[in-house]
Amino acid sequence: MKRRADVNLYEQVAERLIHQVDKGVYQPGERVLSVREASTQFKVSISTVVEAYRMLESRGVIEARPQSGFYVRAQQWQPPEEPEMSRPSAKPSVVSVGELAMTVLQASNRPDIVQLGVAAPHPSFLPVRELNRIISGLARQDDDRGMRYDFPPGNRELRVQIARRMAAAGCDVSPDDIVTTSGCQEALRLCLRVVADQGDTVAIESPAFYGTLQAIEALGMRALEIPTHPREGISLEALKLALEQWKVAAVMLVPSFSNPLGACMPEENRRRLVRLLAAQDIPLIEDDIYGDLGFGTTRPNALKAYDRKGTVLYCSSFSKTLAPGMRVGWAVAGRYRDQVAHRKYVSSMATATLPQMAIAEYLAQGGYERYLRRVRAVYAQQSQRMVEAIVRHFPAGTRVTHPSGGFLLWVELPSTLDALVLHRHALEKGVSVAPGPLFSATGKYRNFVRLSCALPWDDKLDRALVTLGGLAEALA
């Protein structure tokens, strides 16, 4: 199979099989190649075929039958179209999303609300029992370590475990390279404060995670929104043009399963991006908080893996995988490491000690990868079911992303619909959504919403989607 540098290999395998189904090589109900047979025929690894088949399952092209293999679905389910590449404002903008973000987040504290608008995993998906057992054990220990400050760079045992974990993302880092933080949001804010000043321009994806926008807003900087593809991420061509036109102090983005798009940059794009910015000595702040949640078997390399000059500032946390409430994150800031550690100390002195100890112990016990395999499969299934529900219940012409990881969907509703009005009416009906303008510095995406798939599928969730679809139909 001829390989293309601009498309992930497993996507190329999936496209080839879709083409064969479309041409009648495989009929509905007929068995397709086994994983091993496909690996041999396409000259790719077994793990690549597994990822391709998972994608085909999520799109309703094939189905797995126990002890039998994979078969073409008898009734082909047609997924909805994806939103097109974004076309944001072509100039730097002042950011103002704080008030809207607080409105959305305050609804997350209400137990009567179905939390489709909050990008946090439901507690039933988390290893709560294991973490509680570890915390109880630490509390019973006859010492006071958990009561002391863990000054920057943070808990040594946790930094050792993080350094080992980052090898899976292609990063060769030392525990001494790592600074622990109170979640990924603090890591992003600290890194941004180190590399840019008030009034500076920061290039970002569009739509962008509202936490990124809030950090830019809080520090008095301006956002330069760059066109972004719903599957492949930020447009490198558009970014290059923007860098020629504007003085950019830093670039911030989420390369793996981004929020809200779920986009995942192809590997060659990652290399090109790091080279482009390194050549101009522009710092790149990478938010990799969803990197462990890909639906395939191979974790994407972090942008940090291609950093040769120390200009990539890597940020992540355990909030989307283990425990949002523990607020444990970290930064690997390259040449800016000492400055980030100093900023951490003067802004919040230290990250809470006991949560760092608990997560370090959980990682050391060796069950994290097994847990991730389980939860990835759950999110892949949840994403597919939610897309199918959107097709059934939302207005005709609704578009939705087809992510290959994470647990978020970006939904484009009819152009006549106002997502802020939908958000308000949905809350009255007991359903939260994240309205599109929350993800833009300039209030774009007024007919978009972001939905979370990180909820257990039950009658309550099903009714919430029916309600939301009905409201969208009425307001369109």
Secondary structure, DSSP 8 states (H G I E B T S, - for coil): ----TTS-HHHHHHHHHHHHHHTTSS-TT-B---HHHHHHHHT--HHHHHHHHHHHHHTTSEEEETTTEEEE-SS--------------SS-EE---HHHHHHHHHHTT-TTSEETT--S--GGGS-HHHHHHHHHHHHHSSS-GGGS---TT--HHHHHHHHHHHGGGT----GGGEEEESHHHHHHHHHHHHH--TT-EEEEEES--HHHHHHHHHTT-EEEEEEEETTTEE-HHHHHHHHHHS--SEEEE--BS-TTT--B--HHHHHHHHHHHHHTT--EEEE-TTGGGBSSSS----GGGG-SSS-EEEEEESTTTT-GGG--EEEE-GGGHHHHHHHHHHHHS---HHHHHHHHHHHHHT-HHHHHHHHHHHHHHHHHHHHHHHHHHS-TT-EE---SBSSEEEEE--TT--HHHHHHHHHHTTEE-EEGGGG-TT---TTEEEEE--S--SHHHHHHHHHHHHHHHHH-
